[in-house]
């Protein structure tokens, strides 16, 4: 039986020797072995319009073109900022 993993998000820096230094201590739970996933900032951000266009062309969202997915209409809900 595999042990369940609990995710903890933390920020930090990687120094010139490849050592990770966290900005704050991790919550209690150790000592224990961990799996670490590092997310590095990209040098540039993707333009939002380019990002939206790529998502709109992605075949993973083709199911949204199915009329069965049209479960809401403009008559559902209340307008944004509705005060009544």
N, C-alpha and C positions, 0 to 999 in steps of 0.2 A: 504494500500500500504506500503510495506516494504521500509525502507530507504536503499540506497546503502551504502556499506561499502568501505572505502578507506584504503588500507594497507600501513603501514609505518613500515619499518624495523629499529630496534634500538638494540644496545647491552648494556649490563649492568651486574650487579652481584646481587645475592640474598644473603643477610646477614644471620647471625645465627638466626634471628627472623623471617625469611621468607619475609622480606621486599625487594622489587626490587629497585635497584638504577641504573638509566640509566647513561651511559657514557657521553651523551650530552643531552641537552634539546630537546624536540620534536618540530617539526615545528609548527607554529601558527595554531590555529584551535579550540581552546578551549575557555572557559571551556565547557566540554561535557563529556558524558559517553563514555567509550570505552570497547571493548572486547580485552582481552589480551591472546595471545598464547605464551607460553614459550617453547623454545627448549633448552634442556640441552645437554651439550657435553657428549658423552659416554666416559667411562673410557678407552676404546680401540677402535681403528678404525678397520673396517672390511677389511681384506686383499683384494686388488683390484681383484686378480684372482678369489677369492671366490665369490666376488660380481658379476663379469662378468659371471661366470659359473651359478650362480643362475638366472641371467637375461636370459641367453640363454635357460634354462630349463623351464622358466615361460610360462605357457599356454597363458598368455595374449598376447604374441608375435607370436603365431602360425600362424597368418594371414600373416606374412612375408614369410612363406614357400610357399604361393600361387604364381604361375608363373605370375599372373596378377600384382603382386606388383613389378616385375622386370621391372621397367620403364627406367632404365639407363644401359648402357653398359660401357665397358672399353674404348670405342671410344668417349664417351661423355666428354665434358669439356676439361680442360688443366691440364697437370701434375702439381703437387705441386712444387713450385719453378720455374715454367716456366718463362723464361726471354724473349721469342720471341713475 
